[in-house]
Amino acid sequence: MPHFTVPVHSSTSRDSPKPPPERPYTVSEPPYSGQLATDTATYSTSSSDTAIVIDNGSSSVRAGWQSEHTPRLQFPPLMARYTDRKLNRKLCFIGSEIYFDGTARGQAKNIYEPGSNIINNWDVQEGVLDYVFLKLGIDGQHGVIDRPVVMTEPLANLGYTRKVMSEILYELYGVPSVAYGVDSLFSYDYNGGNTGLVTSSAHMSTHLIPVVDKQPLISQATRLDWGRSQFMEYLTRLLKAKYPGLLAAGKVNETQIEDIVRNHCYVSQDYDREMLRMLDWSGLEGRNHTVQLPFQEKEVVQKTEEEIKRAEEKKREGGRRLQEQAAKMRLEKLIRKEQELEWFKEVQVNVQNATTKKEKQALLDEEEFRDEIALDKRIKEMEKSIRRQRNKDVGDMEEEQEEPPTYPLLEIPDDQLDEEGIKAKRQQRLLKSNHDARARAKAEKEAEKARQAELQRQDDLRRENDLEGWVEERRIARQATIQKMRDRERLKADLGNRKSQASQLRMKTIANLASDNPFNRKRRRGQAADDDGFGADDADWAVYRDIGRGEDDEEDEEEDLEAQLKAVESQLLKYDPHFTEEKTLEGQKDWTKSLVHSFLRGPYAFDPESSRESNQFHLNVERIRVPEVVFQPNIAGVDQAGITEIAEDILNARLASHPARSALLKDVFITGGYSLFQGFEERLRSELRAVLPTEVELGVRKAKDPVLDAWRGAAKWAATPQSRQAFVTKKEWEEKGGEYVKEHNLGNVFT
């Protein structure tokens, strides 16, 4: 837990709760961008050699013409197709259009396999290509797409995937020629790269590709299975563990999680150090971001002053009526009690006047009394209750002197009692033992109070003569009192369970006390136990309850322990310079000092009854933990090396003797959506600087636009005459097979 410095003699160490943020962050709306416009002008003015450039990314599809600077179309690779029963029509939604319709959102499918950048939904891919060609103004009236196509693909793309894609483009659309290239290499080429280490951290994965004289060393490239898709899933898992049930209600979708990560997370420059101080109270309101989810607050009806006055008068009138009714009910109840008391007194007289024992027992059984003692006890209880009620009604609350309990059966020999009488005698003996024990304890308590003045005098004298030793004694006494309180709480929890060892042991002790011949717990094997079975019946537990009923001994003892602890802590606060308010038991329970509260709710108080606060989650450690995975994959359970270790292995091990190693170090190029995190470039530079020799020159730069430069690079490359040598025509594809590919410096090699 973070350390908080507090003045030695400060009156309080409670941190000041922060006022809740006036404007918490909110989740974004679904990214519906409306219908994309169809442009036919560019197609009609283009030549047959003008290529269509498609960046077929796993997070977004970008498409346009090679002559354009930015892609004309940008949309997620999603499609939803279903039949509307009301309209009796088949509906198809592509890209962000699925967020316009609730049913479409539930039916949406992605081009790519979940957690991978390998295409597996070819129906969706066909729908996306139809959408691209239609929006680019190619209506396909002649049954073919009469323009060449440049399409991006991931590093080391599967030959089967490329084969199926080529089959769709050539046979379904009649494309004259197709060229494939790696998106990150297109971005590097667009940013003027020649020799360097391309670091592409995209949606599904992260790749490091060394490039020498514009020729990628594909055999030395390395893949890390972590990208923006994985960090969205990782943040979702963290938030579900942090706030169980809150995200399970479906209030946040994947696009909103991605938006949260984009707006709130950043790459820490010193992760371990910043993680240690992330939840420090000082400045926590700046590091903690509160995100408000949609909620329904209870309506509060505002009343006028006249309505409030009328309501108060009505309330007072209702209170008066209730008091009158209560007084009337108490009077009726008192009359009934008095009538019942007179009846029981008549029964008592009749029992006393009865001539035979059988007649007496018949009268008692008729009123459901076990014996005359029970009848007498009932009469005394009713008289006491009536006197108390009368005193309360007239305002006389003086406590009556309680008569000492009597135990008449203890004077009667057992041979003069029947079985029920012997059992009642045993219970009276137990009650008397318990009463005597409480009386002795009370007397000892009074005697203890009498000694306090002398002990206090001696204690003051010892403190004046030996302050250090006195303080040490108080520390020991404080720890002992705290341990007693913990033991009492544990014992109370055990006694609440009848089957617990403590509860069973207490019942056995009660049975032993009630027995005429108490037995020892240890017996020799084979010796018969002198046990009459008391405690085996549930009715015997009534005695156990009677012993503790109406007694405040345990509560008094708990109050005494708390008072002792507070007294000792107050003395330590006054005389021990090293004991502060935050070290007291109450200070340790302070929510402003709770690391868990800071983690869950930030520096703000939390009201569980508030719908607003119950629908909030707080981002603090997650802000740096999620992006950190690309540097330390083990914190997310990924059994791979981090991006720095991979770069170190490529530069210091695999290419250590390569003549272009120095040039590679001078141009470490960063691209992909992950690089948009604040501090990513600086962190990678510092990490590489730490693992490389001090004499080497290191250069790290980021793409001008890490997201769109891949498409721009592909468009720029498609506009050059040299690119036509990398296109595979439909005739070549038919002659040489579906796996045929022309290698070039921005594409994959044949595998």
N, C-alpha and C positions, 0 to 999 in steps of 0.2 A: 504494500500500500504506500502511496506517496507520502513523504514527510511534510508536515506543516509546522512551520516555526511559529511559536506562540510566546509572548512575554511571560517571564517566570511567575509574576504575581498578577497576571491578567485575571479579571473577574469572570471572563468567559472566553472560551476558545472556539465557539461555534462560528463557522464560516457564514458569511452573509449570503442567504439564498438570492439567486439572480432573478430579476423580473423576467417573465416569459417573453419570448420574442414577439414583437408586435406583428411582424409579417413572416411567419414560417414559410419554408419552401413548400411548394405543392408539386404533385405529379403532373406530368404533361398530358395533354389530350392525345387520343390516337392520331397518328400522323397521316390523316387523310388530306391529300393535296388537291382533290378534285379531279376532274377529267383532264387528261393531258391533250393538248391541242395536236391536230393532225396537220402536217406541213407537206404540201405537194410541190411547192415551188423549187426546192433544192433538187428533188428528184427529176423534175422536168427539165431543169437547166444543166444537170450533170451529164457527164459522158459515160460510156459503158465501162470506162476504166476507173471511175470514181468508186472507191471502196466504202462499204458499210463497216464501221468499227464498233464492235460489241465487247465491252468489258463485262464478262459473264461472272461477276463476283458472287460470293456466297452471302453477302449482306445487302448488296445493291447491284442491279443491272444498269449499266450505263451504255447508251447507244447513240450514234450520230454518224455524220459523214466525215470523211478524212479531211475535207476542206474547212471544217469548223474548228473553233478554238475550244469550245466546251461541248460536252455531250448534250444532245437535244432532249434525250429521255433519261430520267433517273427514277427508279422505282425498286422496291424490294422484290426478290424472286419468288413471289407467291401467286397462287391461283386458287380460286374457289369456283366450283361448278356444281350447280344443283338445279332441280326442277321446282319451280314455284307452282304449287297446286292451285292457288287462287287465280293466277294469271294463265295457268296452263302453258307455261313457257319455260324453256331451259335458259338459265341465267349464268353468265360467266363474268367473274371479276378478276382483274389482274392488278398486281402491285398494291399500291395504297388504296385502291378502290375497295378492297375487302373490308376496310374499316368503316365504309359507308353503310354496310348492311350487317346486322347482327348475326344472321344465319350464315352469311358468307365468312364472317370471322371465325365461326366455329368449324367451317368446312375447309378452311385454307390449308394448302399443302405447299411445302417448299421444294425447290428444284433439288436441293442437296440432301444427302443423308444426314440425319441429326448427328451433330458432333464431328462432321467430316466435310471436306470440300470435294467429295466425289459425287457426281450426279447419279441419282438413282430413280428420280421421278421424271421419266421421259415424256409423259403426258403433259406435265406442268411445263417442261422445257419447250415442247411444241407450242403450247398456249402462249408462252412468253415470246417466242420467236414470231408467232402470228401477230401478236400485239406490237412488237417492234417494227415489223415491216409495214403494217397498216399505218402506224403513227408517223412513219417516215415517208408516207405518201405512195408506197408501192402497193397497188391494189391487186396485183397478180392476175390481171385479166387474161394475160397470155399463158397463165399456168406456171410461170417461172419467175424467179427473182433474178433479173438480168444484171446484177451488180456483184463484184467480188466481195468477199466477207473476210474481215480480220477479227479473230476471236481470241481473247485471252484465256489462259488455263493455268492451273497451279503448277508449281515445280514438281517434276517427276510424275506428271499425270499418267494415269493408267492407259495402256494402249487400247484396251477394250472400250474405255469411255470415249477416247478420241475417235475410235472406229465407228461407234454408234452415232456420234455427233456428225461425223462426215457423211454417214449414210443418210441422216435426216436432211442435211443441207443439200446434198447432191440429188437425192432421189425424190424427196418430198417437195423441196423448193426449187430445184433445178438451178442451183447457184453455179456460175461458171467456174469459179476457183475459190479456194479457201487457204488461209494462212493462220497458223497458231503461234502464239508467243506467250512468254511468262510475264505476268503483270508487273512484278517488281523490277524486272530487267527493262521493261518499257519505261518505267518511271525513272530508272537510273540513266537511261539513254537520253530521256527528255531533259534531265537536269545536267547534261554535259559530262556525264561520267565516262571515264576511260579505264582506269585501273583503281580498284578499291574493293572494300568489303561491303556488300549490299545486305543491310539488315531490314527485312520486311516483316513487320508484325501486323498481321491482318486479322480478319474476322475469325478464321478457324484455326490458324496456326502461325508460327513464327519461323522464318527461314533466314539462314545466313549463307550468302553465296559469294565466294571470292571471284572477282572479275579481273582479268589481265588483258590489257590492250583490247578492250571491248569484247573479249571472249570469255564467257563464264566457265569456271572450272566446276562443272556439275558434279564430278566425282568427289569433290571436297565439300560440297554443300551439305548443310545439316538442318534438320527440321526439329522444332520444339512444338509439341502438341499443346499449345496454349495461345489463345487469341481472345478477341473481344467477346466471342460467343461463350467461351468458358468462364470469363470473369463475370458475365451476367449470371450464369448458373451458380457460380461460387458465391456471389453476393446474395443471391436468393437463398442459398443454403444457410449462410450466416444470419440473415435476417429471420429466417424461419426458426433457427435455434435460439435467437435472441428474443423474438416475440412470437411464441408459439400460438398459432391460430389466427394471428393478425393478417399474414399474407395468404393463409390458406383460404380466406374468405373470397378470394378472387378480386380483390380491390386493386391489385397492381398486376399489369401484364408485362410481357417480355420487353416490348418497346419502351415502356415506362421505366423498367429497371435499367435498360441501356441508357436512357436519358438521365437517370439518377447518377449512374456511374460517370457519364460524360461531364456532368455539371458539378459533381461534388468530390470526385476522387482525384488524387494527384500522386506523383512519384516522389517519395521522400528522398532527400539527399543523404540522410543518415538514419536509416530505418530503426535500428536497435535503440539509438538514443532518443529519437522522437517517440517511439512507442512507449518508452518508460515514462515520459512526461506528458503523453497525450491526454491522460485523465487527471492531471493536476488541476486542483480547483482554480488556481490563479490562471485567468485567461481561458478557461474551459468554454465559456460562452462563444468565443471566437472560433475555437476548433470544433465545437459540436454544432452540427447542422440538423435542425429540426424539420422533418418532412411531414406535412399534414395530409392525411388521406381523407377522402370524402366521408362525411359523417352527418348524422341527423341529430341535432340538438333538441332538447325538450323545449316546447314552447312555454314562454313565461308571459302570462297575461298581465299587462300593466293596468292597474286600477286607479281611478281618480280618488282624491282625498275624501269626497263624500261617500264613495263606495267603501273606502277603507274604514271610515268612521261607522257606517252602517254595519259593516262586517264585525267590527270590534264590539259594538253595542249588542249585536245579535249573539256574538260569542259570550259576552258577559251574561246576557239573559239566559243563554243555554247553560252557562256555568251555574247560575243561581238555581235553575230548575234541577240540574243534576245534583246539586248539594241538597236541595229539599228532598229529592227522591232518595238520595243516599241516606239522609237522616231518617226518613220514613222507613226505609228498608232496614236500617240499623235498629230502629225501635221495634219493628215487627220481629226482627231476628232475636232481639233481647227478650221480648215477651215470650217467643217460642222457647228460648233457652230456659227462662224461668218456669214455664209450664212443664218443660221436660224435667227440670231439676225437681220440682214438686212431685212429679210422677216417680222418679227414681227414689226419692226419699220415702214415698209411700211403700215402694217395693222393698226398701231397706227395712222399714218397720215390719212389714209382713214377714220378711225373712227372719227377723229377730224373734217374732212372735210364733213362728212355726215350731211345732212340737217335735217333729222327727227330722232326721237328716235328709231322708228321701224327699220330704215335702219342701225343705229348704232348697235342695238341688233342683227340684222341678220348677220352683219360682225363678231361680237363677237361669236355668236353661231356657225358660220362656222368654227372658229378656236378653239371651245370648251372652251371659256372663259366666266365666269359668268358676269363680268362687266369690266369697264375700269381699275378699281383698280387692278384686277387680272392680266390684260395684262401688266400694268405698273410694277407690282411686278415681273412678269416673265422676262421682259426686264432688270430690274435692277439686278436680280439674274444671268442672262446670262452675263451681262457686268462684274459683279464681278468675275464670274467663268473664263471668258476669261482673265481678267487682272491677276488673280492668276496663270493661266496656263502660261502666257507669262513670269511673274516674275520667275516662277520655272524653265523654260527653260533657262533663261539667268542667273540664279543663284541669283537673287535678291529676297530674302525671307522676306523683310521687311513687317511687318504686316500693312495693311492699316487701317486707322482710320474708324471705323465702324460708319456709320451715324445713328443717333438716329431714332428709328422707329416712324412712323407717324400714326395717327389714324384720318383720315379726316371725317369719318362718325359720330364721336362723336359730331361734331359741327352742324350737320344737324338735324333739328327737326324730330320727328317720323312721323308727318303728311305729310312730304315731301318724305317719303320712302315707298317703297312697302314692301310686306311680306318678301322677300328675303333680302332686304336692312336692315330691322329691325333685322333680325337674324344675318346678318353680323355685324351690329352695336353692337349687344350684345357680339359677339365674340371679336370684337376689344376692347370693354370695359374690358372684362376679361383679354385679353392680356396686356392691359395697366396697369391694377391693378397688374398683376403678375410682369410686368417690373418695376413698381414703387416700389413694395415690395422688389425686388432684389436690386434695387438701394439703398433703405434705408438700407437693410442689409449690402450692401457693404460699405456704409458710416459708419455704426455702427462698422463694422469690422476695418476700418481704424482708427476710434476713439479709439477702443479697443487697437490697436497696439500702439497708442500714449501714452496710460496709462501704458504700460508694464514696461517701465524703472522705473517709480516711484514705481510701485508695487513690482518690483524686489528689489529695494533698501529697501523698508519697510520689505519685506520678509527676506532679509539677516539680518536686524537689529533684527527682532523677533526671528530668529533662534539663533543668538548669545546670546540673553537675556534669552530665554526659549527653549532649545533644545528639551526637552521631549514633551512639548505641541506642538511644531512645527512638530515633527515626528508623533504625533497622528493625526494632521490635514492632513498630507500627506497620512497616512493610510486610513483615511475616504475618501479623494479625490480619492485615487486609487480605492476603492470599488465602489464609485459613477461612475467613468469613465467606469469601467468594466460593471456595470449594464446598463449604457447608450448604450454601444456597443452591449450587449445582446438584449436590447429592440429594437435597430435599426435592428438587424438581424431578429428578430421576426416580426417586422413591414414590412420589405422588403419581407419576405416570404408571409405575408398576402396580401400585395398589388399586388403580382404576381398572385393572384387568384381573378378574377373579381367578384366572388360571395361571397368573404369574407366580414366580417362586416367592416373592415377598408377600403377596396376598395369602398364599397357602400357608406360609410359615406363621403369619399372624393368626390365622384361624386355628392352627394347631396349638399355638400358645394360649389362645382363649379357651380352647377345649381342655387344655391341661390345667388352667386356673380354675375352671368350673368343676373339675373332677374332685371327688373326695380323696382319691389316692393318686396324686399327680405322678406321672411316670417320667422316667428319664428318656431322652431321645435315643441314647445308645443302649441297645439290648443285646443280650447274647443270642446267638443263633439257636432257634428252637424254643426260646422262651416265649410264653404267651403274653400278649400285650394286654395290660389292664386298661382297656379302652371300652367305654360304653357306647361308642359311636356318635358322641355329640359333635356336631359339625357336618355330619354326612347328609343331614336333611336340610332342604332349602329354608325351612322355617327357623332352624337354629341361627341362620344368618341375621335374623331380626335383632338378636342380642348384639351382634357385631355392629349393626347400624345404630342401636340405642346407645352404645358406648360413645360414639362420635357425634350423635345428634344433639344439636343445641349447644355445642361446646365450641368455643373460639380459640382453643389452645393452639391449634396449628396455625391459624391466621395470626394470632398474637406472636407466635415464635417467628413467623416469616417477617412480620413488621419489626420485631426486635433485631433480626439479622440485617434487614435493610437499614434500620437506624444505626446499628453498630458500624456498618460499612460506611454510611455517610459521615458518621462521627470520625472514624479513622481517616477517611479521605480528606475531610476538612482540616484535620490536624496536619496531614502530610502537605496539603496545599499551603498551609500557613508556615510550616517550619522546614519543609524539604524543598530546596531550590530546584531539584531535578524532577519533581512531580508536578505536572501541569494538568489543567482541566481536561485536556484531550486524553489523559491516561486514566481518568476516572471511569467507572463502569457506565455512568450515564453519558459521558463524553464519547465512549466507544460505540454507543448505540446511536449517536448523532448521525442522521442521514446525510448531512453535508460532509461527513468524513467517510462515508461508505463508498468503496470503490465500485461495488456492484451497482449502486444507485447512479453514480456518475456514468457508468457504462450504459445503463439502460435508459436513464432519463436526463443525463447531462446535469448542469448545475441548477436545475429547476425543480421545485416541489411538484409532487404528483398526487392528483386526486383521482382515485380509481372510479369514482362516481361520475366523473366528467366524461361525456361522450367525446368531446374535443380532444382531451389528453389521451384517452384510451385508443384513439385512432391516429396516434403519432408514432413515428419511430425516429430514433436519433442516430445519426451517423457520426462516429468519432474515430475509433480505431480502424473501422472498415475503410475509411477514406484513403488510408495508405496501405492497408493490408491487401486489398484486392489488386491494385496495380503491381504490388511487390512480387507477385507470384512469378512474373516473367524473369525476375532476377533470382528468386528463391522458390522454385517449384515445389519443394518439399513441404512448405507450409500449407499447401492445398492438397497434399497427398499425391503429387505427380512425381513419379520415379524417373526424373530426367535431370540433366544438368541445366543450370540457368544460362541466360543469354551471354553473360560475361564469361562463364566457364567455357561455353562453346566457342566464343570468339578467341579466347586465350588458347584453346586447343588448336584451332585452325592456324592462328598466327605464330604461336610459339612452338608448336609440335609438327603439324603436318606440313606447313609451308615455311618452316624455320630456315631451310637452306635454299628456298626459291629465290631467284634473282630479283623478283618483283616484290619481295616482302616489304621493303621500305616504302614503296609506292602504295602498297595496300594499306599500310598504317596511316598514310597521309590522307586517305579519303575513305573514312568509314561513313557510309551513306545510310540514312534512316528514312524509311517510308512505311506506309500502311497506317491504318486508323489508330493503332495502339500508340503511335508516336505523338498523337495529339494530346496525350496526357501532359499536364504541366510538369516540367522538371525531368522528362524522360531523356532528352538529349544531354542535359547536364549530368544526370546520374550515370548514363552510359559512358560519358567521357571520363568522369572521375573513377569509375570502376575499372575501365581499361587502363587508365594511367597508373593505377595501383598495381596491376599485374604485368605491365610491360617494363622493360629496362628504361632507366631514366634518360639515357642518351638518345633514344629513338624519338623521332618527331611524330606526333599523333594529331590527326585532324578528323573531327566529327562534324558532320553537317546533316541537315534535315531537308527533305524535299520541299520545294516551294508550296506545293499543295499535296500532302501525303495521300489524299483520298482520290483526287481527280488526275494526278499526273500519270497514272498508269494508262488511262484512256487517252490522254493527250499525247503520251509517248507513242502509243499504238497508232494514233491518227497521223502523227508526224512521220513515223516510219513508213506507213502505208502510202504517203504522198511522195516518197523517194523512188527513183527508178530502180535502185538496187533491191528494193523489197519484192519486186515482181519475180525475182529468181527464187523466192521462198514460197510462192503460191503453188499449190497443187491443183492442177486443172481437173475438171470432171473426167476428161479422157484419160489422164494419167491415173486417176483413182480407179477407173474401171479396168485399166490394163494391169496395174501393179498391186491392186488389192487395197482393202480398207485400212490396213495398218501402215501403209506407205506414208512417209512424212519427209519433207525436205528440211534438213537442219540449217539453222542460221544462228547468228550470234545473240539473238534475243529470244530464242525458243529452247524447247527441250531437245535432248538428243534421242535417237531412236532406241527404244528399249523393247 
